[in-house]
Amino acid sequence: MQKWGVADQLKSRVTPVANGVPVGAVVAKGDAEIGFQQVSELLPVKGIDLLGPLPGDIQEITVFSAGLHAAATAPDAAKALVTLLTSPEAAPVIRQKGMEPG
């Protein structure tokens, strides 16, 4: 809201949610009229309408990475999973769940 220049005007109307509380659930219960959270977190919430992502200039992107522990007991399986998740075949499902493949 700072970037939009409306923080002062909205200060009295904004209520941050506690850590671990899904914003969509707060909106669905009627405790808030609008909420901001990752699209992938909002899609499965019943009782809300997803309006869309924020504009790119104020959007915060979360990038996920994978690592393999040096003593992993099934390193080949872990590598296969990462290969699958980063494959072109996984892209449609990733998009369907509200994320963008890298």
C-alpha positions in Angstrom: 0.0 0.0 0.0 3.0 2.2 0.5 3.9 1.8 -3.2 0.4 2.7 -4.2 0.5 5.8 -2.0 -2.7 4.9 -0.1 -1.2 3.5 3.2 -2.2 6.6 5.3 -5.7 6.7 3.9 -6.3 3.0 4.6 -4.4 2.6 7.9 -7.5 2.5 10.0 -9.2 0.0 7.8 -6.3 -2.5 7.4 -6.1 -5.5 9.8 -3.1 -7.8 9.3 -3.8 -11.5 9.9 -1.8 -13.6 12.3 1.0 -15.8 11.0 -0.3 -19.0 9.6 -3.9 -17.7 9.1 -4.9 -18.0 5.4 -6.0 -14.6 4.2 -8.6 -16.2 1.9 -10.3 -17.9 4.9 -10.6 -14.5 6.7 -12.3 -13.0 3.6 -14.5 -16.1 3.2 -15.7 -15.7 6.8 -16.7 -12.1 6.2 -14.1 -10.7 8.6 -12.5 -8.8 5.7 -13.8 -7.5 2.4 -10.6 -7.9 0.4 -7.3 -9.8 1.0 -3.9 -10.1 -0.6 -2.0 -13.4 -0.7 -0.3 -15.7 -3.2 -2.7 -16.8 -6.0 -1.9 -20.5 -5.2 -3.1 -19.9 -1.6 -6.3 -18.2 -2.7 -7.5 -20.6 -5.4 -8.6 -23.5 -3.1 -10.6 -21.2 -0.8 -14.4 -21.6 -1.1 -16.5 -18.5 -0.7 -14.2 -15.9 -2.3 -13.8 -14.5 -5.8 -10.2 -14.3 -7.1 -9.9 -10.9 -8.8 -6.4 -11.6 -10.2 -2.8 -10.9 -9.5 -1.4 -7.5 -8.5 0.2 -5.4 -11.1 3.8 -6.4 -11.9 5.4 -3.2 -10.5 4.0 -4.0 -7.0 3.9 -7.8 -7.2 6.2 -9.8 -4.9 7.3 -13.1 -6.5 8.2 -16.1 -4.4 10.9 -18.3 -6.1 11.1 -21.9 -5.0 14.4 -23.9 -5.1 15.3 -27.5 -4.5 18.3 -28.9 -2.7 19.5 -32.4 -2.1 21.1 -33.4 1.2 24.6 -34.9 0.8 23.5 -37.9 2.8 20.1 -38.4 1.2 19.1 -42.1 1.2 17.3 -41.9 -2.2 19.1 -39.2 -4.2 18.0 -40.6 -7.5 14.4 -40.4 -6.6 14.8 -36.8 -5.3 16.6 -35.8 -8.6 13.8 -37.5 -10.6 11.2 -35.5 -8.6 13.0 -32.2 -9.3 13.4 -33.2 -13.0 9.6 -33.8 -13.2 8.7 -30.6 -11.4 10.9 -28.5 -13.7 9.8 -30.3 -16.9 7.6 -28.7 -19.6 5.0 -31.4 -18.9 4.5 -30.1 -15.3 4.0 -26.5 -16.5 0.2 -26.7 -17.1 -0.5 -28.2 -13.6 1.8 -25.6 -12.0 -0.1 -22.8 -13.7 -3.5 -24.4 -12.8 -2.5 -24.2 -9.2 -1.8 -20.5 -9.4 2.0 -20.5 -9.9 4.4 -19.8 -12.8 6.9 -22.4 -13.8 10.5 -21.3 -13.9 
